[in-house]
Amino acid sequence: MAILDSHPRLTPPSPVPVVMWRDIFALVDRGRTIVSDYPVLEAMVREQAERYPRGLGCLVIIPASAKPPPDDVRRAINGVLTRLEPLLNCLCWQVEGTGFRAAAVRAALAGLRIVHRPPYPTLVASDMSEALRWMFPYLRDGMARLSEIPSAVDAIGKARASMLPQPP
């Protein structure tokens, strides 16, 4: 996990790659989480929300190689998102990859947006710049932050890369 703020600090390790950049909680969902991971993730969001009481943006990055979660994990995800509703200003799924598989994932998430209508806005995006451009207006200082997109993309990308296993 990486916390990218003016003063990074250590928190309990995350079961999945998580990057906290200011009021953005970015989670890399490779489809490998289990139900017991979600209380840890929920606690991390709640801790970040204490520093940003005006609300958080949640960015769920879905790599091209991600697998769909099993039903018990889907129920855990839905439960956490329901409990976190008061803390979230928006949620964006960034689906990486091209071709049929990525299009199918985007379509499934778009359908989910129609069926499950949370009180905050949601979007399915294909790249991080698009995701952040959409998210920033829902967060503190909104449109004035659009100039931060390149630095946010760079910081989140570097933090994410630093969490990948390094070759020997």
TORPARO-849390 format. One record per residue (C-alpha): residue number from 1; residue in three letters; y, z, x. Coordinates in steps of 0.2 Angstrom, whole numbers. Layout:
N
  resi  resn      Y      Z      X
   NUM   Ala      Y      Z      X
...
% end
This chain:
168
  resi  resn      Y      Z      X
     1   Met      0      0      0
     2   Ala     18     -4      6
     3   Ile     34      4      0
     4   Leu     48     -6      4
     5   Asp     64      3      0
     6   Ser     78      9     11
     7   His     67     23     17
     8   Pro     48     19     17
     9   Arg     37     34     14
    10   Leu     19     37     13
    11   Thr      9     40     -3
    12   Pro     -9     42     -7
    13   Pro    -19     26     -3
    14   Ser    -21     13    -17
    15   Pro    -38      6    -22
    16   Val    -29    -11    -23
    17   Pro    -15    -19    -13
    18   Val      1    -13    -20
    19   Val     19    -16    -14
    20   Met     33     -6    -21
    21   Trp     50    -15    -18
    22   Arg     64     -6    -25
    23   Asp     61     -6    -44
    24   Ile     47    -19    -43
    25   Phe     29    -13    -43
    26   Ala     19    -27    -37
    27   Leu      0    -26    -38
    28   Val    -12    -39    -31
    29   Asp    -26    -40    -44
    30   Arg    -41    -49    -35
    31   Gly    -53    -44    -50
    32   Arg    -61    -30    -39
    33   Thr    -54    -15    -47
    34   Ile    -65     -2    -57
    35   Val    -60      9    -71
    36   Ser    -58     24    -59
    37   Asp    -44     15    -50
    38   Tyr    -32     15    -64
    39   Pro    -27     33    -64
    40   Val    -22     31    -46
    41   Leu    -12     16    -50
    42   Glu     -4     24    -65
    43   Ala      1     39    -55
    44   Met      9     27    -42
    45   Val     19     18    -56
    46   Arg     25     35    -63
    47   Glu     30     41    -46
    48   Gln     40     25    -42
    49   Ala     48     27    -60
    50   Glu     55     44    -55
    51   Arg     65     35    -42
    52   Tyr     71     21    -54
    53   Pro     74     30    -71
    54   Arg     82     14    -78
    55   Gly     65      6    -78
    56   Leu     53     -4    -67
    57   Gly     47    -22    -67
    58   Cys     29    -25    -64
    59   Leu     23    -40    -55
    60   Val      4    -43    -56
    61   Ile     -1    -56    -43
    62   Ile    -17    -65    -47
    63   Pro    -24    -74    -31
    64   Ala    -33    -90    -34
    65   Ser    -50    -82    -29
    66   Ala    -48    -68    -42
    67   Lys    -62    -64    -54
    68   Pro    -59    -59    -72
    69   Pro    -61    -41    -75
    70   Pro    -76    -34    -85
    71   Asp    -73    -27   -102
    72   Asp    -72     -9    -97
    73   Val    -58    -13    -84
    74   Arg    -49    -23    -97
    75   Arg    -49     -8   -108
    76   Ala    -43      3    -94
    77   Ile    -29     -9    -90
    78   Asn    -23    -10   -108
    79   Gly    -23      9   -109
    80   Val    -13     11    -93
    81   Leu      0     -2    -99
    82   Thr      1      6   -116
    83   Arg      5     23   -108
    84   Leu     17     15    -96
    85   Glu     27      6   -109
    86   Pro     42     18   -109
    87   Leu     44     15    -90
    88   Leu     42     -4    -89
    89   Asn     57    -16    -92
    90   Cys     46    -31    -90
    91   Leu     29    -37    -84
    92   Cys     25    -54    -75
    93   Trp      9    -61    -70
    94   Gln     10    -73    -55
    95   Val     -5    -84    -55
    96   Glu     -8    -92    -38
    97   Gly    -18   -108    -35
    98   Thr    -18   -125    -43
    99   Gly    -30   -135    -53
   100   Phe    -41   -131    -68
   101   Arg    -45   -114    -64
   102   Ala    -27   -108    -61
   103   Ala    -22   -117    -77
   104   Ala    -36   -108    -87
   105   Val    -30    -91    -80
   106   Arg    -12    -95    -85
   107   Ala    -18   -101   -103
   108   Ala    -29    -85   -105
   109   Leu    -14    -74   -100
   110   Ala     -2    -84   -111
   111   Gly    -14    -81   -126
   112   Leu    -15    -62   -121
   113   Arg      4    -62   -123
   114   Ile      3    -68   -141
   115   Val    -11    -56   -146
   116   His     -4    -40   -137
   117   Arg     14    -39   -140
   118   Pro     21    -25   -129
   119   Pro     39    -18   -132
   120   Tyr     44    -26   -115
   121   Pro     46    -45   -111
   122   Thr     31    -53   -102
   123   Leu     29    -70    -93
   124   Val     16    -80    -84
   125   Ala     23    -88    -68
   126   Ser     16    -99    -55
   127   Asp     25    -93    -40
   128   Met     34    -77    -34
   129   Ser     52    -84    -34
   130   Glu     50    -90    -52
   131   Ala     43    -73    -57
   132   Leu     57    -63    -48
   133   Arg     71    -75    -55
   134   Trp     64    -71    -73
   135   Met     62    -52    -69
   136   Phe     78    -47    -61
   137   Pro     89    -49    -77
   138   Tyr     78    -36    -85
   139   Leu     81    -23    -71
   140   Arg     96    -13    -64
   141   Asp    111    -24    -59
   142   Gly    101    -39    -67
   143   Met    109    -56    -63
   144   Ala    119    -49    -49
   145   Arg    103    -47    -39
   146   Leu     97    -65    -40
   147   Ser    103    -68    -22
   148   Glu     90    -55    -17
   149   Ile     76    -66    -22
   150   Pro     73    -74     -5
   151   Ser     72    -57      4
   152   Ala     61    -50    -10
   153   Val     49    -64     -8
   154   Asp     49    -62     11
   155   Ala     47    -43     10
   156   Ile     33    -43     -3
   157   Gly     24    -57      6
   158   Lys     25    -49     23
   159   Ala     19    -32     16
   160   Arg      5    -40      7
   161   Ala     -1    -49     22
   162   Ser      0    -33     32
   163   Met    -13    -26     20
   164   Leu    -26    -40     23
   165   Pro    -40    -36     34
   166   Gln    -36    -42     52
   167   Pro    -49    -52     62
   168   Pro    -57    -43     77
% end
